[in-house]
Amino acid sequence: MGKKILILYEKMGMGHLRMAEILHDILKGDGTEFVKMAGSDLVDSSDVNAVVKIWNTFIRKNWIKAVDILLNFLARILVIPAEEAGQVRLAHDRLEKMAPDIIICTADMYSKLLGGYASEKRIPFYLFITDLSLFIDLVNPYAVHLCYFKDTAAAIRSYDFKLAYYSFPLDRSTRGAGKLKYILGYYRDFLLGAYKNSVYRDISQKLKQKNDARVEVIGPLVESRHYVKKDPLECRRRLGITNNDPVVLAASGSIGGKMLQNITRIICRSSTRKINLLAMCGNDRQVYEKISSMQEPSGPVNLMAFSYVRNFEDFLCCADCIILRPSAGIFLESLVHRVPAIALCPVTSNDRGTLGMIEKYQVGGICKKKTDLAKTLSGILDNKSEYRDNIDSLLREYPSTYEEIREKIRDLICNVADNTFC
């Protein structure tokens, strides 16, 4: 292809960067030049460091509702338009110097800035949606949106492109008065008009189509190693599991946190069946040490604690169920491995899409009360084959291998980019 592709991610969790790396792997070759950059570096902002610290601290302490309101809603409504207005000139000047032929974005917050530049230059612009539910800044009238499931596609097309966020142009030529008009228009729509306009879309709701955004549904995409078939018995042996009891994973991504302690404590105290409970503590050393000390040799639960691992596919290969903080990344990996998932409430809005998928397609369970966890787990284990059949039914609509998804994305971006945006 011989073009320069800019892939923009953000240093917020692992999902954005991981997807940027997956897309790089898929698109590399043919003399293509890649620039991978964090959005915060594009606009010279250090705010993301504070945001990440706040997010991780609140999640680890399980202050879910507080961080959801603070960062997912208040920051979006009050801060985003002012930041965009203040950053547009710098962002567009730097994009001008980079001169990309194609722009791909895996992060939220930057679609307005990137879409404005791509539209001005008439170059292809792709928004890769790494969550299942979404917010207003993950949709752009000029972009081609790539998402995992048709449910997210419906959410993308439910935003009204007549709102100021979408209809008001913002570029290097926009002066102070124009920027102020854009900010006030945004506040009019989402502060004064909050009763009828929301920055958020929950895929579990029935959504009315309000735009004709270009959307491509590609199916669940995770790292290629998750699609490799492995022997579950061999994986159990490598992980040190010497019995034939069911394997249950407890995971919260790389954050770890109090949620894992709660899961482990509840299962160890209330489970009456023999299971292997593998607690994936990520980078949270404190939680790893606390969970490691919970083991009761005489109980039915064989508890095994793990810090951050690079072979999570081996754990999923031999798992019968996974109890998780329902981020899209872990949920998609569990689907690819046909592992039923139990999602714990409450959850942040960006993770609520996982609950919608679990409930709609019956691919796992939702636990709204901690006291119901052991009962929910027992139900999943007793009906594991039924849940796996449901997962198969869901995935039957989409490409089933990494190679199939790879070819679809390459066809969308490499082969169509030359004329789609002309």
C-alpha positions in Angstrom: 0.0 0.0 0.0 3.0 2.3 0.6 1.1 4.8 2.8 1.6 6.5 6.2 -1.0 5.4 8.8 -1.4 7.2 12.0 -2.8 5.0 14.8 -3.9 7.1 17.8 -4.5 5.5 21.2 -4.5 6.7 24.7 -2.6 5.8 27.9 -5.9 5.0 29.7 -5.9 1.3 30.6 -4.5 -1.4 28.3 -7.4 -1.7 25.8 -6.6 1.3 23.6 -2.9 0.5 23.2 -3.6 -3.2 22.8 -6.0 -2.6 19.9 -3.6 -0.2 18.3 -0.9 -2.9 18.4 -3.4 -5.5 17.0 -4.3 -3.2 14.1 -0.6 -2.5 13.4 0.0 -6.3 13.2 -3.0 -6.7 10.8 -2.1 -3.8 8.5 1.8 -4.0 8.4 3.5 -4.8 5.1 3.4 -3.4 1.6 5.8 -0.6 2.5 3.4 1.0 4.9 4.8 3.5 7.4 3.2 3.6 10.8 3.1 6.3 13.5 1.6 5.1 16.8 0.9 8.0 19.2 -1.1 8.7 22.3 -3.7 11.4 21.9 -2.3 13.2 24.9 1.0 13.5 23.2 -0.6 14.9 20.1 -2.1 17.8 22.1 0.7 18.1 24.7 -1.5 17.3 27.6 -0.5 15.7 30.9 -4.1 15.6 32.2 -4.3 11.9 31.3 -1.9 11.0 34.1 -4.2 12.5 36.7 -7.2 10.8 35.1 -5.5 7.4 35.0 -4.5 7.8 38.7 -8.0 8.8 39.7 -9.6 6.0 37.7 -7.3 3.2 38.9 -7.6 4.3 42.6 -11.4 4.5 42.5 -11.7 1.1 40.7 -9.3 -0.6 43.1 -11.3 0.7 46.0 -14.5 -0.3 44.2 -15.9 3.2 44.2 -17.6 2.5 40.9 -20.5 5.0 40.8 -18.4 7.9 42.0 -15.7 7.4 39.3 -18.5 6.8 36.7 -20.2 10.1 37.4 -17.0 12.1 37.8 -15.0 10.9 34.7 -17.6 9.4 32.3 -20.2 12.1 32.6 -19.1 15.3 34.4 -15.8 15.5 32.6 -17.3 14.7 29.2 -20.1 17.3 29.6 -18.0 20.1 31.2 -14.5 19.7 30.0 -14.4 18.1 26.6 -15.7 21.0 24.5 -13.4 23.5 26.1 -10.4 21.2 25.7 -11.2 20.6 22.0 -11.6 24.3 21.3 -8.2 25.0 23.0 -6.4 22.1 21.4 -7.6 22.2 17.8 -4.9 24.4 16.3 -2.0 22.5 17.9 -3.5 19.2 17.0 -4.1 20.1 13.3 -0.7 21.8 13.0 1.0 18.6 14.2 -1.1 16.4 12.0 -0.1 18.7 9.1 3.6 18.0 9.8 3.0 14.2 10.1 0.9 14.2 6.9 -0.8 10.9 7.4 -2.6 9.2 4.5 -4.9 7.4 6.8 -5.9 8.0 10.5 -7.1 5.3 12.8 -8.2 6.1 16.4 -8.8 3.5 19.1 -9.4 6.0 21.9 -12.3 8.2 23.0 -12.1 12.0 23.3 -10.3 12.7 19.9 -12.9 12.0 17.2 -13.9 15.7 16.9 -10.3 16.9 16.4 -9.3 14.0 14.1 -12.5 14.0 12.1 -12.1 17.8 11.4 -8.6 17.4 10.1 -9.4 14.2 8.0 -12.4 15.9 6.5 -10.4 19.0 5.5 -7.7 16.8 3.9 -10.2 14.3 2.4 -8.2 11.4 3.9 -9.7 8.2 5.3 -10.6 8.3 9.0 -11.5 5.1 11.0 -12.8 5.0 14.6 -12.3 1.6 16.2 -14.7 1.2 19.1 -13.0 -0.8 21.8 -16.1 -0.8 24.1 -19.6 -2.2 23.6 -21.6 0.7 24.8 -20.3 4.1 23.9 -20.2 7.8 24.5 -20.7 10.8 22.1 -17.0 11.3 21.4 -16.7 7.8 19.8 -18.9 8.8 16.9 -18.1 11.2 14.0 -20.1 12.0 10.9 -17.0 11.7 8.7 -15.5 8.5 10.1 -15.9 4.8 9.2 -16.7 3.2 12.5 -15.4 -0.3 13.2 -17.1 -2.2 16.1 -17.5 -5.8 17.3 -21.2 -6.4 17.3 -24.3 -5.2 15.5 -25.7 -4.0 18.9 -22.9 -1.3 19.0 -23.6 -0.4 15.4 -27.2 0.5 16.4 -25.9 2.7 19.2 -23.6 4.6 16.8 -26.5 5.4 14.5 -28.6 6.6 17.4 -26.8 10.0 17.8 -28.4 13.1 16.3 -25.8 14.6 13.9 -27.7 18.0 14.1 -26.4 18.5 17.6 -23.6 21.1 18.0 -21.0 18.5 18.8 -21.4 17.0 15.3 -22.7 19.9 13.2 -20.5 22.8 14.3 -17.1 22.9 12.4 -14.0 23.2 14.5 -10.6 23.6 12.8 -7.6 25.9 12.7 -9.6 28.7 11.1 -12.1 28.8 14.0 -11.6 32.0 16.0 -12.4 32.8 19.6 -16.0 33.8 18.9 -16.6 30.6 16.9 -15.0 28.4 19.6 -17.2 30.0 22.2 -20.3 29.4 20.1 -19.3 25.8 19.8 -18.8 25.4 23.6 -22.1 27.1 24.4 -23.9 25.0 21.8 -22.5 21.9 23.4 -23.6 23.0 26.8 -27.0 23.9 25.5 -27.5 20.4 24.1 -26.1 18.4 27.1 -26.6 20.6 30.1 -29.8 22.5 29.4 -31.0 19.7 27.2 -29.9 16.9 29.4 -33.5 15.7 29.7 -33.6 14.8 26.0 -30.0 14.4 25.0 -27.4 12.0 26.6 -23.7 11.7 25.9 -24.1 7.9 26.6 -25.7 5.0 24.7 -26.5 1.7 26.5 -26.8 -1.1 23.9 -29.3 -3.0 26.1 -31.9 -0.3 25.3 -33.9 0.0 22.1 -32.4 2.9 20.2 -33.9 4.9 17.4 -31.8 5.4 14.3 -31.0 9.1 13.8 -28.1 9.1 11.4 -26.5 7.2 8.5 -23.0 6.8 9.9 -20.8 4.4 8.1 -20.3 1.3 10.3 -18.5 -2.0 9.8 -19.2 -4.8 12.2 -16.2 -7.1 12.3 -16.9 -9.5 15.2 -14.9 -10.0 18.4 -11.2 -9.1 17.8 -8.5 -9.9 20.4 -4.8 -10.8 20.1 -4.1 -13.6 17.7 -2.8 -15.9 20.4 -6.3 -16.3 21.8 -7.5 -18.0 18.5 -4.9 -20.7 18.7 -6.4 -24.1 19.7 -4.8 -25.6 22.8 -5.2 -28.7 24.8 -7.1 -27.9 28.1 -5.5 -30.8 29.9 -2.1 -29.6 29.0 -2.9 -26.0 30.1 -4.2 -27.3 33.4 -0.9 -29.2 33.9 1.2 -26.1 33.1 -0.8 -24.0 35.6 -0.2 -26.6 38.3 -3.8 -27.9 38.5 -3.6 -31.6 39.5 -7.3 -32.4 40.1 -10.3 -32.8 37.8 -12.4 -30.1 39.5 -13.9 -27.2 37.5 -11.6 -24.2 36.9 -13.1 -20.7 37.8 -11.2 -17.5 37.0 -11.6 -14.3 38.9 -10.3 -11.3 36.9 -10.3 -7.5 37.0 -7.8 -6.8 34.2 -4.4 -5.5 35.2 -5.8 -3.3 37.9 -6.6 -6.0 40.4 -8.4 -4.2 43.3 -10.8 -4.8 46.1 -13.3 -6.6 43.8 -11.0 -9.6 43.5 -10.7 -9.8 47.3 -14.5 -9.7 47.6 -14.9 -12.4 45.0 -12.3 -14.7 46.6 -13.6 -14.3 50.1 -17.2 -14.9 49.1 -16.5 -18.0 47.1 -14.1 -19.5 49.6 -16.7 -19.0 52.4 -19.9 -20.0 50.6 -19.0 -22.6 48.0 -19.9 -26.1 48.8 -18.6 -27.7 45.6 -15.0 -28.5 44.8 -13.5 -26.0 42.4 -10.2 -24.5 41.5 -10.4 -20.7 41.9 -7.7 -18.8 40.1 -7.5 -15.2 41.2 -5.8 -13.0 38.5 -4.4 -10.1 40.6 -2.7 -8.2 37.7 -0.3 -5.6 38.9 -1.9 -5.2 42.4 0.8 -6.7 44.6 -1.1 -5.9 47.8 -4.2 -7.8 46.6 -2.0 -10.7 45.5 -0.5 -11.0 48.9 -3.8 -10.8 50.7 -5.5 -13.4 48.5 -2.5 -15.7 48.7 -3.0 -15.8 52.5 -6.7 -16.8 52.2 -6.1 -20.5 51.2 -7.9 -23.0 53.5 -6.4 -26.4 52.8 -9.4 -28.3 54.3 -12.0 -26.4 52.3 -13.6 -27.3 48.9 -12.0 -24.4 47.1 -8.4 -24.8 45.8 -7.4 -21.1 45.7 -4.5 -20.1 43.5 -3.3 -16.5 43.2 -1.5 -15.1 40.2 0.1 -11.7 39.6 0.3 -10.3 36.1 0.6 -13.0 33.5 1.5 -13.0 29.8 -0.3 -16.3 29.0 -3.9 -15.5 30.0 -5.0 -17.6 27.0 -3.8 -20.7 28.9 -6.0 -19.8 31.8 -9.0 -19.3 29.6 -8.3 -22.5 27.6 -9.0 -24.6 30.7 -11.6 -22.4 32.4 -15.2 -23.5 33.0 -16.3 -20.0 34.1 -14.9 -16.5 34.6 -16.0 -14.0 37.2 -15.0 -10.6 36.0 -15.1 -6.8 36.1 -16.9 -6.6 32.8 -14.5 -4.7 30.6 -15.0 -5.4 26.9 -11.4 -6.7 26.5 -11.7 -9.6 29.0 -15.3 -10.3 28.0 -14.3 -10.7 24.3 -11.4 -13.0 25.2 -13.8 -15.1 27.3 -16.2 -15.3 24.3 -13.4 -16.4 21.9 -12.5 -19.2 24.3 -16.3 -20.1 24.8 -16.1 -19.4 28.6 -19.3 -18.3 30.2 -18.8 -15.1 32.2 -20.3 -13.8 35.4 -20.3 -10.0 35.6 -20.4 -8.3 39.0 -22.4 -5.1 39.7 -22.1 -2.2 40.0 -20.2 -1.3 36.8 -19.1 1.8 35.1 -21.1 2.9 32.1 -18.4 2.1 29.6 -18.6 -1.5 30.8 -22.4 -1.7 30.9 -22.4 -3.0 27.3 -21.0 -6.3 28.6 -24.0 -6.7 30.9 -26.3 -6.0 27.9 -24.6 -8.7 25.8 -24.6 -11.3 28.7 -28.3 -10.7 29.4 -29.5 -10.5 25.7 -27.6 -13.5 24.5 -27.5 -15.6 27.7 -23.8 -16.1 27.5 -23.3 -15.9 31.3 -24.7 -14.4 34.4 -25.1 -11.0 36.1 -24.6 -10.9 39.9 -26.2 -7.8 41.4 -25.8 -8.9 45.0 -22.5 -10.3 46.4 -24.5 -12.8 48.4 -25.8 -14.4 45.2 -22.4 -15.0 43.7 -22.0 -18.6 44.8 -25.5 -19.5 43.6 -24.9 -17.8 40.2 -21.6 -19.6 39.8 -23.2 -23.0 40.6 -25.9 -22.3 38.0 -23.3 -21.6 35.4 -21.2 -24.7 36.2 -24.3 -26.9 36.2 -25.4 -25.7 32.8 -22.0 -25.0 31.2 -22.8 -26.8 27.9 -26.0 -24.7 27.4 -24.1 -21.5 27.9 -21.4 -22.5 25.5 -24.1 -23.3 22.9 -25.4 -19.8 23.4 -21.9 -18.4 22.9 -21.6 -20.4 19.7 -25.0 -19.1 18.5 -23.9 -15.5 19.1 -20.5 -15.8 17.4 -22.0 -17.7 14.4 -23.0 -14.4 12.9 -19.4 -13.1 12.8 -15.9 -14.2 11.5 -14.6 -17.0 13.6 -10.8 -16.8 13.1 -8.2 -14.2 13.4 -7.3 -14.6 9.8 -10.9 -14.0 8.7 -11.1 -10.8 10.7 -7.7 -9.7 9.5 -8.7 -10.1 5.9 -11.9 -8.1 6.5 -10.0 -5.2 8.2 -7.3 -5.2 5.5 -10.0 -5.1 2.8 -11.8 -2.2 4.6 -8.7 -0.1 5.2 -6.0 -1.2 2.7 -8.0 -1.9 -0.4 -10.8 0.7 0.0 -9.0 3.7 1.5 -7.9 5.0 -1.9 -11.5 5.8 -3.1 -13.9 5.6 -0.1 -13.2 9.2 1.0 -12.9 10.9 -2.4 
